[in-house]
Amino acid sequence: MDKIPSRNKKKLYLPNTFSSFTNCRIIIDCTEFPTDVTRKSMVIQKSTYSNYKHHHTLKALIGVAPNGVVTFCSNLFPGSTSDKNVTLHSGLLAQLEEGDLVLADKGFLIRDILPTGVHLNIPPFHDTPQFSKEQIYLTENIARARIHVEHAIRRIKCYRILNHIPTLLLPHSDCIFKVVSALTNLKFPLIKEIRDKMSINFTVNI
């Protein structure tokens, strides 16, 4: 998962939910995993404490293709690291190209760090008393497309080795996380539409 597939390759397996986002190359989100509290350094203790989870965690950026396949996994960062800083130092930005579209949650205020010509679609902020019809339509479309990264993260977290990362495993935590993420791609596709296409192709080949 060191190199994400090209935008043109992903168009070959584009689900209907991405009809409004045909140039989407990746859908991203961050997730966190509980870890031990180190007593050796107050600085490390502070950096791993997640105000969101109210626990000491490690955070990672995960990216999936429009067809639900996990295509990118960052290294693990201290839980207090912002989503923007995780994205900045994850190595993902160097792989994006002009014309690519990134889908993300509205917490990803990363437009200013994206490479030139790379676009970002996040749900609109509710800065008016009521959403316009266009804002509602955009929010619903992004939500239907973004749900796939949430499902992928749920699959990753089914592996109990990530339920709690003890101090003993911290030196190997990046590797463990990436292997587990890769293993989820060996399961049946997340999206029914993709599963149906695979079944048809399998039947034709037989």
Protein Blocks (a to p, Z undefined) as FASTA:
>chain_A
ZZccdfklmmmmccfklmmmmmbfbdcddddddddddfkbmklmmmmpcfklopacdddd
ddddfkopafbdcddddfklcfklmmmmnommmmpcehiacdddfklccklmgcehiacd
dddddfbfbdcfklmmmmmmmmmmmmmmmmmmmmmmmpmklmpccfklmmmmmmmmmmmm
mmmmmpccfblklmmmmmmmmmmmZZ
